[in-house]
Amino acid sequence: CELNYTIELVTRGRTDTSNVAAEACQSYFWIDAGKTLTSSGDYFKDTVNATGCDSVIHLRLEIHAADEDTVKVEACDKYYWPVNNRTMSSDGLYPFRYGNVHGCDSVVVLDLKLHHSDIIRSSVYSCDSFYSAVRKSILYAGGVYSDTFKNRYGCDSVHVLDLQLERSLNKDFSVASCDRYD
């Protein structure tokens, strides 16, 4: 008994490989695979092309991270931050949002601590002269003296001294005594 087989071969097309390159920030939703990808790499999806042949979609994915940074600054009285072109006059956290080199939403935070200048006013009444610790000298004339100095934070500060000097009375007098004068 003989068997005869007839094979009908229908050529519908050829196998295709589709290459796709993509870049994204943080994650990428690959619609062909129906999933979210969070890592760079090569991904493959088996599918059937328009002519019914097996095909492969090759995704070459580059995931970029957002940049996050904190800058700590200590300054006197106020601080000009060129990143956002503003001058800050109080302590605090100042975020600045921007797109990094890959276009990903990023943030840099200014952590600002301000120290303030001091204004010290002193009124002194003294006889003949007064030693000024700020000037490191003896003053022999009354008046208002103003001196600048750096406070403990390095900030320019001012000391205003209102000095009033009275001259001592120098009177010559003679004493007449019997027996003895102590």
C-alpha positions in Angstrom: 0.0 0.0 0.0 1.4 3.2 -1.1 0.7 6.5 0.6 1.0 9.7 -1.3 1.2 12.9 0.4 0.6 16.2 -1.2 2.1 19.2 0.6 0.8 22.6 -0.4 3.4 25.2 0.5 2.2 28.8 0.7 4.8 31.4 1.2 3.3 34.4 2.9 6.4 36.5 3.5 9.5 36.5 5.5 10.4 36.8 9.2 11.0 40.4 10.2 13.0 42.0 12.9 12.1 45.5 13.8 14.7 47.5 15.7 13.5 50.3 17.9 15.7 52.7 19.9 14.2 54.7 22.7 15.3 57.0 25.5 13.2 58.0 28.5 13.5 59.5 32.0 13.0 57.2 34.9 10.8 54.6 33.1 9.4 53.7 29.7 6.0 52.1 28.9 6.6 49.7 26.0 3.2 49.5 24.4 4.1 46.4 22.3 4.9 44.4 25.4 2.3 46.2 27.6 4.8 46.8 30.4 6.8 49.5 32.1 10.5 49.2 31.9 12.8 51.0 34.4 16.3 49.7 33.3 18.4 50.4 30.2 19.0 47.4 28.0 17.9 45.3 25.0 14.3 43.9 25.1 12.7 41.5 22.7 9.0 40.8 21.9 7.9 37.9 19.6 5.0 38.8 17.4 3.4 38.0 14.1 3.8 40.4 11.2 1.1 41.6 8.8 1.7 38.6 6.5 1.3 36.2 9.4 5.0 35.4 9.8 6.8 35.3 13.1 8.6 38.5 13.8 10.7 40.0 16.5 10.6 43.5 17.9 14.0 44.5 19.3 13.9 47.5 21.7 17.2 49.1 22.6 16.3 51.3 25.7 18.3 53.9 27.4 16.8 55.1 30.8 18.1 58.3 32.2 17.9 59.3 35.8 16.7 62.7 37.2 19.4 64.7 39.0 18.8 65.5 42.6 21.3 67.6 44.6 21.4 69.7 47.7 23.8 72.7 48.1 24.5 73.9 51.6 25.5 77.5 51.9 26.2 79.8 54.9 26.2 83.5 54.2 26.0 86.9 55.9 22.6 88.8 55.8 21.5 87.7 52.3 22.6 85.4 49.5 22.4 85.7 45.7 21.8 82.3 44.0 22.8 82.5 40.4 21.0 79.2 39.6 17.6 80.9 39.9 18.8 84.6 39.7 17.3 85.5 43.1 18.5 87.0 46.3 17.4 85.2 49.5 17.2 87.1 52.8 16.0 84.3 55.1 17.1 80.8 56.1 15.4 77.9 54.3 15.3 75.3 51.6 14.9 76.7 48.1 14.2 74.1 45.4 15.0 74.8 41.8 13.5 72.5 39.1 15.1 72.1 35.7 15.6 69.7 32.9 19.0 68.0 33.0 21.1 67.2 29.9 18.8 64.3 29.0 15.7 66.4 29.5 14.7 64.7 32.7 12.9 66.7 35.4 15.5 67.4 38.0 15.9 69.4 41.2 18.7 71.2 43.1 17.9 72.4 46.6 19.7 75.3 48.2 19.9 74.7 52.0 20.6 78.3 53.2 21.7 79.3 56.7 22.1 83.1 57.0 24.1 84.8 59.8 23.5 88.4 60.5 25.7 91.4 61.0 25.8 93.0 64.4 25.2 96.6 65.3 26.5 97.3 68.8 25.8 100.6 70.5 27.7 101.6 73.6 27.4 104.8 75.7 30.3 105.3 78.1 31.0 108.0 80.6 34.5 108.2 81.8 37.1 110.5 83.3 40.0 111.8 81.3 40.4 108.8 78.9 38.9 105.5 77.8 40.5 102.3 76.5 38.6 101.1 73.4 39.0 97.3 73.0 37.7 97.5 69.4 40.2 100.1 68.5 42.9 98.7 70.8 43.8 102.2 71.8 43.2 104.9 74.5 40.7 107.7 73.5 41.3 111.1 75.0 38.4 113.0 73.4 34.7 112.5 73.8 32.5 111.9 70.7 30.9 109.2 68.6 33.2 106.6 67.3 32.2 104.0 64.7 34.3 100.9 63.9 33.7 97.9 61.8 34.7 94.4 62.7 33.9 90.8 61.8 31.6 89.0 64.2 32.0 85.3 65.1 30.4 84.3 61.7 32.7 86.5 59.7 30.0 89.0 58.9 30.8 92.7 58.7 29.5 94.4 61.9 29.6 97.9 63.4 30.4 99.1 66.9 29.2 102.6 67.7 30.7 104.2 70.8 29.2 107.3 72.3 32.0 108.5 74.6 31.6 111.3 77.1 34.8 112.3 78.9 35.0 114.6 81.8 38.3 116.1 82.8 39.5 115.5 86.3 39.8 118.5 88.5 43.3 119.2 89.3 43.5 121.9 91.9 46.5 122.8 93.8 45.9 123.4 97.4 48.1 123.9 100.4 47.5 122.5 103.7 48.6 124.1 106.9 49.0 121.8 109.8 50.2 121.8 113.3 52.2 118.9 114.2 51.4 116.5 111.4 49.2 116.0 108.2 48.3 112.5 107.1 
